[in-house]
Amino acid sequence: MKMRWQALCLVAVLTAAWDVADAQNVKVTPIGQRTGEFCAQDRAILFEDPTGVRLLYDPGNTVAGGTDARLGDVHVILVSHAHSDHLGGAKLNQDPNSSASSCSSAVTAAAPSSNTAEIAAAKQSAVIAGGPLASVIGRLIAAVAGSPTAGCPASGLTNEMTVPRPAACTAGLGLGAKRTVRREPATRGVQISAVEAEHTNELSSAFLADPEKTDLSSNSLGAYVGLANGFVVTFTNGLKVYLSGDTGLTSDMSSIVRGYFGANLVVINIGDIFTTGPEEAAFAVTELIRPASVIPSHVNQAATVNGIAVAGSRTARFLELLSSRSSRKDSDDRGPGVRGFSVFLPLSGVTMQFNGNGRCEVGCQGR
């Protein structure tokens, strides 16, 4: 009887811990060029799960490598594709904590290292990307760390690894596949799934060794490193975040991102020309994915001044389109008259907190 009572108590404690994790929020912090602004090169977003797992999405060029004081621990780095504005191959020569509100700055030339590699080496991060790209990043990390980069472990049916890692590692991830990252002593982990992104995926020749470096650069070409991808990240509180990467419109946004995963927070590019523009991204959000909340990304222009969208910008157009569509009262598969969602600008350094239903609860006022 005593043993049975102890077992019941243990179950009650574990259940309570599970319920507490469910009730907690995921912290979402953009790391851009200017504190409080949304600028042209801003890509990087840091996510923190209630269990403490911290994931950095597409470091790009606005993170000052592994020495950037805004980072803290980075257990996992997610890289959608090889273009330098996501992988990182340049740095913006401007203090992100300056009191100036301008998004303008000079950019240094690409170097044979990358922000992703520098961060991974400094933070002992696991880097998750498409298989060929993950291999390349492993070589770049090794050049920074001075030792070979190991592959990340993948244990059991969920392909789990625990963090923090003793050293940086790389993990390839194919479309339709998943990996799980768990921080001990938590019993549950964050699941990371790769999804389709219709986009080119060339690695700059600056990251190559000769003779390929000279051969490709002399022909104005980069190296093909497999398929670009997006991610769906399922956090332990139930939040499911779709990270679009650079993509055009795809039917997978409806059938996979919404139908299979049920993503309730979307980070979507709106830069146009190379990716979805404001109109296309608005259609994806309102007709294909239908999340609870949206964060625009990859705008390729100075989007805000003093945290307010610039009139006539792509961001302002995106907000206008979503505002008009959010107020519509037609029925959809969430029930009659239910179509509302919220849009939040990724202002650098401003942390937002999302619950498991994709609703922002902290840090989201005024947007």
C-alpha positions as CSV (number, residue, x, y, z in Angstrom):
1,M,0.0,0.0,0.0
2,K,2.8,2.4,0.9
3,M,4.6,1.7,-2.4
4,R,1.3,2.3,-4.3
5,W,0.8,5.6,-2.4
6,Q,4.3,6.7,-3.3
7,A,3.7,5.8,-6.9
8,L,0.5,7.8,-7.0
9,C,2.3,10.8,-5.4
10,L,5.0,10.6,-8.1
11,V,2.4,10.5,-10.8
12,A,0.7,13.5,-9.3
13,V,4.0,15.4,-9.1
14,L,4.9,14.6,-12.7
15,T,1.4,15.6,-13.8
16,A,1.6,18.9,-12.0
17,A,5.0,19.6,-13.6
18,W,3.5,18.8,-17.0
19,D,0.6,21.1,-16.4
20,V,3.0,23.9,-15.3
21,A,5.0,23.5,-18.5
22,D,1.7,23.7,-20.5
23,A,0.7,26.9,-18.8
24,Q,4.0,28.7,-19.4
25,N,4.9,30.8,-22.4
26,V,7.5,30.7,-25.2
27,K,9.7,33.8,-25.2
28,V,10.3,35.2,-28.7
29,T,13.1,37.8,-29.1
30,P,14.1,39.3,-32.5
31,I,17.8,40.2,-32.7
32,G,18.0,42.8,-35.3
33,Q,20.1,45.8,-36.4
34,R,18.5,48.4,-34.1
35,T,16.9,48.0,-30.7
36,G,13.2,48.7,-31.0
37,E,13.2,48.7,-34.8
38,F,12.5,46.4,-37.7
39,C,15.2,46.8,-40.3
40,A,16.0,45.5,-43.8
41,Q,18.5,42.8,-42.9
42,D,16.7,41.6,-39.8
43,R,16.3,37.8,-39.8
44,A,17.5,36.4,-36.5
45,I,14.9,35.4,-33.8
46,L,15.7,33.7,-30.5
47,F,13.1,31.3,-29.1
48,E,13.1,30.1,-25.5
49,D,11.0,27.1,-24.5
50,P,9.5,26.9,-20.9
51,T,12.0,24.1,-20.3
52,G,14.9,26.4,-21.1
53,V,15.8,25.1,-24.6
54,R,16.9,28.1,-26.6
55,L,16.8,28.1,-30.4
56,L,18.2,30.8,-32.7
57,Y,16.6,31.0,-36.2
58,D,18.6,32.2,-39.2
59,P,21.4,34.3,-37.5
60,G,22.0,36.4,-40.6
61,N,24.1,39.5,-40.5
62,T,22.6,41.4,-37.5
63,V,24.2,39.2,-34.9
64,A,27.8,40.0,-34.0
65,G,28.9,36.4,-33.9
66,G,29.4,34.5,-30.7
67,T,30.4,37.6,-28.7
68,D,27.0,39.3,-29.2
69,A,25.8,40.0,-25.6
70,R,22.1,39.7,-26.7
71,L,22.4,36.0,-27.3
72,G,22.9,34.3,-24.0
73,D,22.8,30.5,-24.2
74,V,22.1,29.2,-27.7
75,H,21.4,25.4,-27.6
76,V,20.3,25.1,-31.2
77,I,20.7,27.1,-34.4
78,L,18.2,26.6,-37.2
79,V,19.4,27.5,-40.7
80,S,16.8,27.5,-43.5
81,H,19.2,27.9,-46.4
82,A,22.7,29.0,-47.4
83,H,22.2,32.6,-48.5
84,S,24.5,34.8,-46.5
85,D,21.6,37.0,-45.1
86,H,20.5,33.9,-43.3
87,L,23.7,31.8,-42.8
88,G,25.6,35.0,-42.1
89,G,28.6,36.2,-44.2
90,A,28.8,39.9,-43.3
91,K,28.3,42.1,-40.3
92,L,26.4,45.4,-40.0
93,N,28.8,48.1,-38.7
94,Q,26.4,49.7,-36.3
95,D,25.7,49.5,-32.6
96,P,22.3,47.8,-32.1
97,N,22.0,49.6,-28.8
98,S,22.6,53.1,-30.1
99,S,19.9,55.7,-29.3
100,A,19.7,56.5,-33.1
101,S,16.6,55.1,-34.8
102,S,18.0,54.8,-38.3
103,C,18.2,51.3,-39.8
104,S,21.0,52.4,-42.2
105,S,24.5,51.0,-41.9
106,A,27.5,49.8,-43.8
107,V,28.1,46.1,-44.3
108,T,31.5,44.4,-44.3
109,A,32.4,42.0,-47.1
110,A,31.7,38.3,-46.8
111,A,34.4,36.4,-44.9
112,P,35.4,32.7,-45.0
113,S,33.6,32.2,-41.7
114,S,30.0,32.9,-40.9
115,N,27.9,34.2,-38.0
116,T,26.3,30.7,-37.7
117,A,29.7,29.0,-37.4
118,E,31.1,31.6,-34.9
119,I,28.0,31.4,-32.7
120,A,28.0,27.6,-32.8
121,A,31.6,27.4,-31.8
122,A,31.3,29.9,-29.0
123,K,28.0,28.6,-27.6
124,Q,28.5,24.9,-28.3
125,S,25.3,24.8,-30.3
126,A,23.7,22.1,-32.3
127,V,23.2,23.4,-35.9
128,I,20.2,21.9,-37.7
129,A,19.9,22.5,-41.5
130,G,19.4,20.5,-44.7
131,G,22.0,17.6,-45.0
132,P,24.5,19.1,-47.5
133,L,24.3,22.5,-45.9
134,A,24.8,21.0,-42.4
135,S,28.0,19.3,-43.6
136,V,29.3,22.6,-45.0
137,I,28.5,24.4,-41.7
138,G,30.4,21.7,-39.9
139,R,33.5,22.5,-41.8
140,L,33.1,26.2,-41.1
141,I,32.7,25.5,-37.4
142,A,35.8,23.4,-37.4
143,A,37.8,26.3,-38.9
144,V,36.7,28.5,-36.1
145,A,37.0,25.9,-33.2
146,G,40.2,24.4,-34.5
147,S,38.9,20.8,-34.2
148,P,36.5,18.6,-36.2
149,T,32.8,19.1,-35.8
150,A,30.9,16.0,-34.7
151,G,27.4,15.0,-35.9
152,C,24.6,15.5,-33.4
153,P,23.1,12.4,-31.8
154,A,19.6,11.3,-32.6
155,S,18.2,8.8,-30.1
156,G,14.9,6.8,-30.1
157,L,11.7,7.2,-32.1
158,T,11.8,11.0,-31.9
159,N,15.5,11.4,-32.8
160,E,16.2,13.1,-29.5
161,M,19.3,14.8,-28.3
162,T,19.9,16.5,-25.0
163,V,21.3,20.0,-24.4
164,P,23.5,21.7,-23.5
165,R,26.1,19.9,-25.7
166,P,29.7,19.5,-24.7
167,A,30.7,20.9,-28.1
168,A,29.2,22.2,-31.3
169,C,27.6,19.6,-33.6
170,T,25.7,19.5,-36.8
171,A,22.5,17.7,-37.7
172,G,21.1,17.2,-41.1
173,L,17.3,17.3,-41.4
174,G,15.3,16.3,-44.5
175,L,11.8,17.4,-45.6
176,G,9.1,15.6,-43.7
177,A,11.6,14.5,-41.0
178,K,12.0,15.7,-37.4
179,R,14.4,15.9,-34.5
180,T,13.8,16.5,-30.8
181,V,15.8,18.7,-28.4
182,R,15.4,18.2,-24.7
183,R,17.1,20.0,-21.9
184,E,17.6,17.8,-18.8
185,P,16.0,17.3,-16.4
186,A,12.8,18.1,-18.4
187,T,11.0,15.0,-19.5
188,R,9.7,16.5,-22.8
189,G,11.6,18.2,-25.6
190,V,11.1,20.7,-28.4
191,Q,10.3,19.0,-31.8
192,I,11.8,20.5,-35.0
193,S,10.4,19.5,-38.3
194,A,11.6,20.5,-41.8
195,V,9.0,21.6,-44.3
196,E,9.1,22.7,-47.9
197,A,10.4,26.1,-49.0
198,E,10.4,27.0,-52.7
199,H,13.6,28.9,-53.0
200,T,17.1,28.6,-54.5
201,N,19.9,27.5,-52.2
202,E,23.4,28.5,-53.4
203,L,26.3,28.8,-51.0
204,S,28.5,31.8,-51.7
205,S,31.8,30.9,-53.3
206,A,33.5,32.9,-50.5
207,F,32.9,29.9,-48.2
208,L,34.6,27.4,-50.6
209,A,38.2,26.3,-51.1
210,D,40.0,26.3,-54.4
211,P,39.7,25.2,-57.1
212,E,35.9,25.3,-56.7
213,K,36.0,28.8,-55.2
214,T,37.8,30.3,-58.2
215,D,35.9,28.2,-60.8
216,L,32.5,29.1,-59.5
217,S,33.2,32.8,-58.6
218,S,34.7,33.4,-62.1
219,N,31.4,32.2,-63.5
220,S,29.3,34.3,-61.0
221,L,28.0,31.1,-59.5
222,G,27.6,29.7,-56.0
223,A,27.7,26.0,-54.9
224,Y,24.4,24.1,-54.8
225,V,23.9,22.7,-51.3
226,G,20.6,20.8,-51.5
227,L,17.1,22.0,-50.9
228,A,16.1,25.1,-49.0
229,N,13.5,24.5,-46.3
230,G,11.3,26.0,-43.6
231,F,10.6,24.6,-40.1
232,V,7.7,23.9,-37.9
233,V,8.8,24.0,-34.2
234,T,6.5,22.4,-31.6
235,F,7.3,23.7,-28.1
236,T,6.5,22.0,-24.9
237,N,3.6,24.3,-24.0
238,G,1.8,23.4,-27.3
239,L,2.9,26.4,-29.4
240,K,3.6,25.4,-33.0
241,V,5.6,27.9,-34.9
242,Y,6.0,27.9,-38.7
243,L,9.3,29.5,-39.8
244,S,8.8,30.0,-43.5
245,G,12.4,30.5,-44.5
246,D,12.6,32.1,-48.0
247,T,9.7,30.7,-49.9
248,G,7.0,31.4,-52.5
249,L,3.4,30.3,-52.1
250,T,3.1,26.5,-51.8
251,S,0.1,24.2,-51.3
252,D,2.0,22.7,-48.4
253,M,1.2,25.8,-46.4
254,S,-2.4,24.5,-46.2
255,S,-2.0,20.7,-46.4
256,I,1.1,20.3,-44.2
257,V,1.7,23.5,-42.2
258,R,-2.0,23.9,-41.2
259,G,-3.5,20.4,-41.9
260,Y,-0.8,18.2,-40.4
261,F,1.0,20.5,-37.9
262,G,-1.7,23.0,-37.0
263,A,0.8,25.9,-36.8
264,N,-0.6,28.7,-34.6
265,L,2.2,31.2,-34.9
266,V,3.7,32.1,-38.3
267,V,7.0,33.9,-39.0
268,I,6.7,34.7,-42.8
269,N,8.9,36.6,-45.3
270,I,7.3,39.6,-47.0
271,G,10.3,41.0,-49.0
272,D,9.0,40.2,-52.5
273,I,11.1,39.7,-55.7
274,F,12.9,36.7,-54.2
275,T,10.2,35.6,-51.8
276,T,6.5,36.1,-51.1
277,G,5.6,39.8,-51.1
278,P,3.0,41.4,-48.8
279,E,0.0,40.4,-50.9
280,E,1.2,36.8,-51.3
281,A,2.1,36.5,-47.6
282,A,-1.2,37.9,-46.6
283,F,-3.0,35.3,-48.7
284,A,-0.9,32.5,-47.2
285,V,-1.8,33.7,-43.7
286,T,-5.5,34.2,-44.2
287,E,-6.4,31.5,-46.7
288,L,-3.8,28.7,-46.3
289,I,-2.3,28.7,-42.8
290,R,-4.8,30.6,-40.7
291,P,-2.8,30.9,-37.5
292,A,-3.6,32.8,-34.3
293,S,-0.6,35.2,-34.6
294,V,1.8,36.4,-37.3
295,I,5.2,38.0,-37.3
296,P,6.5,39.4,-40.6
297,S,10.1,38.9,-41.5
298,H,12.7,39.4,-44.3
299,V,11.3,42.8,-45.4
300,N,14.4,44.0,-47.2
301,Q,13.8,47.7,-46.4
302,A,13.7,50.0,-43.3
303,A,10.3,48.9,-42.0
304,T,9.8,51.1,-38.9
305,V,10.7,54.4,-37.3
306,N,10.4,54.5,-33.5
307,G,8.7,51.1,-33.7
308,I,5.9,52.3,-36.0
309,A,5.6,50.9,-39.6
310,V,6.7,53.4,-42.2
311,A,3.8,54.6,-44.4
312,G,4.0,53.1,-47.9
313,S,6.4,50.3,-46.9
314,R,5.8,46.6,-47.5
315,T,5.3,46.2,-43.8
316,A,2.6,48.8,-43.7
317,R,0.9,47.2,-46.8
318,F,1.1,43.7,-45.1
319,L,-0.5,45.1,-41.9
320,E,-3.2,46.8,-43.9
321,L,-4.1,43.7,-45.8
322,L,-4.2,41.5,-42.7
323,S,-6.2,44.1,-40.8
324,S,-8.9,44.2,-43.4
325,R,-9.0,40.4,-43.8
326,S,-9.0,39.8,-40.0
327,S,-12.2,41.7,-39.6
328,R,-14.1,39.5,-42.1
329,K,-16.9,37.5,-40.6
330,D,-17.2,34.6,-43.0
331,S,-16.9,31.1,-41.7
332,D,-13.9,28.9,-41.9
333,D,-12.8,25.6,-40.4
334,R,-12.3,27.1,-37.0
335,G,-16.0,27.8,-36.7
336,P,-18.6,30.4,-37.9
337,G,-17.5,33.9,-37.8
338,V,-14.0,33.1,-36.4
339,R,-11.2,34.6,-38.5
340,G,-9.4,37.0,-36.2
341,F,-5.6,36.9,-35.7
342,S,-3.0,39.2,-34.5
343,V,0.1,40.7,-36.1
344,F,3.2,41.6,-34.2
345,L,6.3,43.5,-35.6
346,P,9.7,41.9,-34.8
347,L,11.2,44.9,-33.1
348,S,14.8,44.1,-32.2
349,G,15.3,43.4,-28.5
350,V,11.6,43.4,-27.6
351,T,10.7,40.0,-26.1
352,M,7.2,38.7,-26.8
353,Q,5.6,35.7,-25.0
354,F,3.2,33.3,-26.6
355,N,1.0,30.7,-25.0
356,G,0.3,27.3,-26.4
357,N,-2.6,28.6,-28.5
358,G,-0.4,31.0,-30.4
359,R,-1.7,34.1,-28.5
360,C,0.7,36.8,-27.4
361,E,0.4,37.5,-23.6
362,V,3.4,39.6,-22.8
363,G,5.4,42.3,-24.7
364,C,2.9,42.7,-27.5
365,Q,1.1,45.9,-26.8
366,G,0.9,48.6,-29.4
367,R,1.5,46.4,-32.5
